[in-house]
Amino acid sequence: MSSNAALGLIAGILLAIAGIAGGFGGFVLAILLGIVGLALGLQRDGAIDFGALLRSKNRG
């Protein structure tokens, strides 16, 4: 795992911990924000490209 991806994952988990009220909902929130942070870190590293998902491909 690259450094930006790890940093994004840690940031997402820390943000989730700050907003946790407890219970299963807090656990799910921590996981979801961790995944978002990981995805943004991977985007920053260039491992994945969200722009390719958003671009329309002209087929015709």
SELOKE-10443 format. One record per residue: residue number from 0; residue in three letters; chain; x, y, z of N, C-alpha, C, O, CB in turn. Coordinates in Angstrom, 1 decimal. Glycine has a CB too. Example, Ala and Ser with C-alpha at 12.3 -4.5 7.8 and 13.67 -1.06 7.14 Angstrom:
<nodes>
NODE resi resn chain    nxx    nyy    nzz   caxx   cayy   cazz    cxx    cyy    czz    oxx    oyy    ozz   cbxx   cbyy   cbzz
NODE    0  ala     A   13.2   -5.7    7.8   12.3   -4.5    7.8   13.2   -3.3    7.8   14.2   -3.3    8.5   11.3   -4.5    9.0
NODE    1  ser     A   12.8   -2.2    7.1   13.7   -1.1    7.1   12.9    0.0    7.9   13.4    1.1    8.0   14.1   -0.6    5.7
</nodes>
This chain:
<nodes>
NODE resi resn chain    nxx    nyy    nzz   caxx   cayy   cazz    cxx    cyy    czz    oxx    oyy    ozz   cbxx   cbyy   cbzz
NODE    0  met     A    0.9   -1.2    0.0    0.0    0.0    0.0    0.9    1.2    0.0    1.9    1.3    0.7   -1.0    0.0    1.2
NODE    1  ser     A    0.6    2.2   -0.8    1.4    3.4   -0.9    1.1    4.4    0.2    0.1    4.2    1.0    1.2    4.1   -2.3
NODE    2  ser     A    2.0    5.3    0.4    1.9    6.2    1.5    0.7    7.1    1.5    0.0    7.3    2.5    3.2    7.1    1.6
NODE    3  asn     A    0.3    7.6    0.3   -0.9    8.5    0.3   -2.2    7.6    0.5   -3.1    8.1    1.1   -1.0    9.1   -1.1
NODE    4  ala     A   -2.2    6.4    0.1   -3.3    5.5    0.3   -3.5    5.2    1.8   -4.6    5.3    2.3   -3.2    4.2   -0.5
NODE    5  ala     A   -2.3    4.9    2.4   -2.4    4.7    3.9   -2.8    5.9    4.6   -3.5    5.8    5.6   -1.0    4.2    4.4
NODE    6  leu     A   -2.3    7.1    4.2   -2.6    8.3    4.9   -4.1    8.6    4.7   -4.8    9.0    5.7   -1.8    9.5    4.3
NODE    7  gly     A   -4.7    8.3    3.6   -6.1    8.5    3.3   -6.9    7.6    4.2   -8.0    8.0    4.7   -6.4    8.3    1.9
NODE    8  leu     A   -6.5    6.3    4.3   -7.2    5.4    5.1   -7.2    5.8    6.6   -8.2    5.7    7.2   -6.6    4.0    5.0
NODE    9  ile     A   -6.1    6.2    7.1   -6.0    6.6    8.4   -6.8    7.9    8.7   -7.5    8.0    9.7   -4.5    6.9    8.8
NODE   10  ala     A   -6.8    8.8    7.8   -7.6   10.0    7.9   -9.1    9.7    7.9   -9.8   10.3    8.7   -7.3   11.0    6.8
NODE   11  gly     A   -9.5    8.8    7.1  -10.9    8.5    7.1  -11.3    7.8    8.3  -12.4    8.1    8.8  -11.2    7.6    5.9
NODE   12  ile     A  -10.5    6.9    8.9  -10.8    6.3   10.1  -10.9    7.3   11.3  -11.7    7.2   12.2   -9.9    5.1   10.4
NODE   13  leu     A   -9.9    8.2   11.3   -9.9    9.2   12.4  -11.1   10.1   12.3  -11.6   10.5   13.4   -8.6   10.0   12.3
NODE   14  leu     A  -11.5   10.5   11.1  -12.7   11.3   11.0  -13.9   10.5   11.5  -14.8   11.1   12.1  -12.9   11.7    9.5
NODE   15  ala     A  -14.0    9.2   11.2  -15.1    8.4   11.6  -15.1    8.3   13.1  -16.2    8.4   13.8  -15.0    7.0   11.0
NODE   16  ile     A  -14.0    8.1   13.7  -13.9    8.0   15.2  -14.4    9.3   15.9  -15.0    9.3   16.9  -12.4    7.7   15.7
NODE   17  ala     A  -14.1   10.4   15.2  -14.5   11.7   15.8  -16.0   11.8   15.7  -16.6   12.5   16.6  -13.9   12.9   15.0
NODE   18  gly     A  -16.7   11.2   14.8  -18.1   11.3   14.6  -18.9   10.2   15.2  -20.1   10.1   15.1  -18.5   11.5   13.2
NODE   19  ile     A  -18.2    9.2   15.8  -18.9    8.0   16.2  -19.8    8.3   17.5  -19.3    8.9   18.4  -17.9    6.9   16.5
NODE   20  ala     A  -21.0    7.8   17.4  -21.8    7.9   18.6  -21.8    6.5   19.3  -22.3    6.4   20.5  -23.3    8.3   18.2
NODE   21  gly     A  -21.3    5.5   18.7  -21.2    4.2   19.3  -22.1    3.2   18.6  -23.0    3.5   17.8  -21.6    4.2   20.7
NODE   22  gly     A  -21.9    1.9   18.9  -22.7    0.9   18.3  -22.3    0.5   16.9  -21.3    0.8   16.4  -24.1    1.3   18.4
NODE   23  phe     A  -23.2   -0.3   16.3  -23.0   -0.8   15.0  -23.0    0.3   13.9  -22.2    0.2   13.0  -24.1   -1.8   14.6
NODE   24  gly     A  -23.8    1.3   14.1  -23.8    2.5   13.2  -22.4    3.2   13.1  -22.0    3.6   12.1  -24.9    3.5   13.5
NODE   25  gly     A  -21.8    3.3   14.3  -20.5    3.9   14.3  -19.4    3.0   13.6  -18.5    3.6   12.9  -20.1    4.1   15.7
NODE   26  phe     A  -19.5    1.7   13.8  -18.6    0.8   13.1  -18.8    0.9   11.6  -17.8    1.0   10.9  -18.9   -0.6   13.6
NODE   27  val     A  -20.0    0.9   11.1  -20.2    1.0    9.7  -19.7    2.4    9.2  -19.1    2.4    8.1  -21.7    0.9    9.4
NODE   28  leu     A  -19.9    3.4    9.9  -19.4    4.8    9.5  -17.9    4.8    9.4  -17.4    5.3    8.5  -19.9    5.8   10.5
NODE   29  ala     A  -17.2    4.1   10.4  -15.8    4.1   10.3  -15.3    3.3    9.1  -14.3    3.7    8.5  -15.3    3.4   11.6
NODE   30  ile     A  -15.9    2.2    8.8  -15.5    1.4    7.6  -15.8    2.2    6.3  -14.9    2.2    5.5  -16.3    0.1    7.6
NODE   31  leu     A  -16.9    2.8    6.2  -17.2    3.6    5.0  -16.3    4.8    4.8  -15.8    5.0    3.7  -18.7    4.1    5.0
NODE   32  leu     A  -16.0    5.5    5.8  -15.1    6.6    5.7  -13.7    6.2    5.5  -12.9    6.9    4.8  -15.2    7.5    6.9
NODE   33  gly     A  -13.3    5.0    6.0  -12.0    4.5    5.7  -11.9    4.1    4.3  -10.8    4.3    3.7  -11.8    3.3    6.6
NODE   34  ile     A  -12.9    3.5    3.7  -12.9    3.1    2.3  -12.8    4.4    1.4  -12.0    4.4    0.4  -14.1    2.3    1.9
NODE   35  val     A  -13.5    5.4    1.8  -13.5    6.7    1.0  -12.1    7.3    1.1  -11.5    7.7    0.1  -14.5    7.7    1.5
NODE   36  gly     A  -11.5    7.3    2.3  -10.1    7.8    2.4   -9.1    7.0    1.6   -8.2    7.6    1.0   -9.7    7.8    3.9
NODE   37  leu     A   -9.3    5.7    1.6   -8.4    4.8    0.9   -8.5    5.1   -0.6   -7.5    5.2   -1.3   -8.7    3.4    1.2
NODE   38  ala     A   -9.7    5.2   -1.1   -9.9    5.5   -2.5   -9.3    6.8   -2.9   -8.7    6.9   -4.0  -11.4    5.5   -2.8
NODE   39  leu     A   -9.5    7.8   -2.1   -8.9    9.2   -2.4   -7.4    9.1   -2.4   -6.7    9.8   -3.2   -9.4   10.2   -1.5
NODE   40  gly     A   -6.8    8.4   -1.5   -5.4    8.2   -1.4   -4.8    7.5   -2.7   -3.8    7.8   -3.2   -5.0    7.4   -0.2
NODE   41  leu     A   -5.6    6.4   -3.1   -5.2    5.7   -4.3   -5.3    6.6   -5.5   -4.5    6.5   -6.5   -6.0    4.4   -4.5
NODE   42  gln     A   -6.3    7.4   -5.6   -6.5    8.4   -6.7   -5.3    9.3   -6.7   -4.7    9.6   -7.8   -7.8    9.2   -6.5
NODE   43  arg     A   -4.9    9.8   -5.6   -3.8   10.7   -5.5   -2.4   10.1   -5.9   -1.6   10.7   -6.5   -3.6   11.3   -4.1
NODE   44  asp     A   -2.3    8.8   -5.6   -1.1    8.1   -6.0   -1.1    7.7   -7.5   -0.1    7.4   -8.0   -1.0    6.8   -5.2
NODE   45  gly     A   -2.3    7.8   -8.1   -2.4    7.4   -9.5   -2.6    5.9   -9.7   -2.6    5.4  -10.8   -1.1    7.8  -10.2
NODE   46  ala     A   -3.0    5.2   -8.7   -3.2    3.8   -8.8   -4.6    3.5   -9.4   -4.8    2.5  -10.1   -3.2    3.1   -7.4
NODE   47  ile     A   -5.6    4.4   -9.2   -6.9    4.3   -9.8   -7.2    5.7  -10.4   -6.6    6.7  -10.0   -8.0    3.9   -8.8
NODE   48  asp     A   -8.1    5.7  -11.4   -8.4    7.0  -12.1   -9.9    7.1  -12.1  -10.7    6.5  -12.8   -7.9    6.9  -13.5
NODE   49  phe     A  -10.4    8.0  -11.2  -11.8    8.3  -11.1  -12.3    9.1  -12.4  -13.5    9.0  -12.7  -12.2    9.1   -9.9
NODE   50  gly     A  -11.4    9.8  -13.0  -11.7   10.6  -14.2  -12.2    9.7  -15.3  -13.0   10.1  -16.1  -10.5   11.4  -14.6
NODE   51  ala     A  -11.6    8.5  -15.4  -11.9    7.6  -16.5  -13.4    7.1  -16.3  -14.1    6.8  -17.2  -11.0    6.4  -16.5
NODE   52  leu     A  -13.8    7.0  -15.0  -15.2    6.6  -14.7  -16.2    7.7  -15.1  -17.3    7.4  -15.5  -15.3    6.2  -13.3
NODE   53  leu     A  -15.7    8.9  -15.0  -16.7   10.0  -15.2  -16.7   10.4  -16.7  -17.7   11.0  -17.1  -16.3   11.2  -14.4
NODE   54  arg     A  -15.7   10.2  -17.4  -15.6   10.5  -18.8  -16.6    9.7  -19.6  -16.7    8.4  -19.4  -14.2   10.4  -19.4
NODE   55  ser     A  -17.3   10.3  -20.5  -18.2    9.5  -21.4  -17.4    9.0  -22.6  -16.6    9.8  -23.1  -19.5   10.3  -21.9
NODE   56  lys     A  -17.6    7.8  -23.0  -16.9    7.2  -24.1  -17.8    7.3  -25.3  -19.0    6.8  -25.3  -16.5    5.8  -23.9
NODE   57  asn     A  -17.3    7.9  -26.4  -18.1    8.1  -27.6  -18.1    6.8  -28.4  -17.0    6.4  -28.9  -17.6    9.3  -28.5
NODE   58  arg     A  -19.2    6.1  -28.4  -19.3    4.8  -29.2  -20.3    5.1  -30.3  -21.4    5.4  -30.0  -19.6    3.6  -28.3
NODE   59  gly     A  -19.9    4.9  -31.5  -20.9    5.1  -32.5  -20.3    5.1  -33.8  -21.0    5.3  -34.8  -21.6    6.3  -32.3
</nodes>
